[in-house]
Amino acid sequence: MDGKTILKKELLKGEEILWQGQPETKAIFSSGDILLIPFSVLWSWLVFQWEFDLVMASSPFALLGVPIVFMALYALFGRFIYKNSDKKRTLYVVTNQRLIQIRLSNLLYRDLKVKLISQIPNIQKKIRSGGIGTLLFDRPTLDSTVFGNSGMPLIHGRHNEKHNVFAFYDIPNAEVVYKIVSDLKS
């Protein structure tokens, strides 16, 4: 089942699609990477050094370090692979009544989030050169600013509504979408 099929089932009576799109997979980095990349490089170097020392000393604790090494590799590289895969399975929609996010899994949709236009407290836009940008439809929290589009959903807590900010990440023509939502909001 694809996102458009799911979307047809989710639309309310009288609801019209004004815009729909997917995150741009070419946008690799997010604003939080200015902190995450140096931290993950430093942390990974320390983990690799620690694990190397344990292996060279033939320590029985060397096996305990293997999961930590994998976490370091994920922080360095894996999160970008995950993020790219997640973008390909995400559909963002603006209707005349709601904002909709659909994240697909293999057969059934995994995650559907909806925000009524009337419930948007404010819109914050971050637009890069080329028109690719992010629209935040809630007041951002510190963790959503750093981890929100990082490819690290376990740290950010994608499924924890208290810390999760409703956003359209890395969308093409973000200014156009911003204008559509702003006009609906006013």
WOTA-V11912 format. One record per pair of residues at least 6 apart in sequence whose ideal C-beta (glycine too) atoms are under 6 Angstrom apart, sorted by the first residue. I is the first residue (numbers start at 1). J is the second residue. Records with the same first field share a line. If there is no record, write none. Layout:
BEGIN
I = J, J
END
This chain:
BEGIN
3 = 91, 102, 104
6 = 102, 109
15 = 95, 97
16 = 96
17 = 95
18 = 94, 180
19 = 94, 177, 180
20 = 93
21 = 92, 171
22 = 91
23 = 87, 90, 169, 170
24 = 132, 170, 172
25 = 84, 87
27 = 132, 170
30 = 149, 150
32 = 146, 147, 150
35 = 146
36 = 150
40 = 75, 76
44 = 72, 76
47 = 68, 69, 72
51 = 65, 69
54 = 61, 62, 65
55 = 62
79 = 151, 152
80 = 151
82 = 151
83 = 151
89 = 103, 104
90 = 103
91 = 102
92 = 101, 168
93 = 100
94 = 180, 181
98 = 114, 116
99 = 115
100 = 114
101 = 113
102 = 109, 112
103 = 110, 111
115 = 137, 166
117 = 184, 185
120 = 137, 185
123 = 137
124 = 136
125 = 133, 135, 178
126 = 133, 134
127 = 133, 174, 175
131 = 173
132 = 170, 172
133 = 174
134 = 169
135 = 168, 178
136 = 165, 167
137 = 166
138 = 165, 166
140 = 165
141 = 163
143 = 163
144 = 165
147 = 155, 156
148 = 156
149 = 169
157 = 163
171 = 177
END
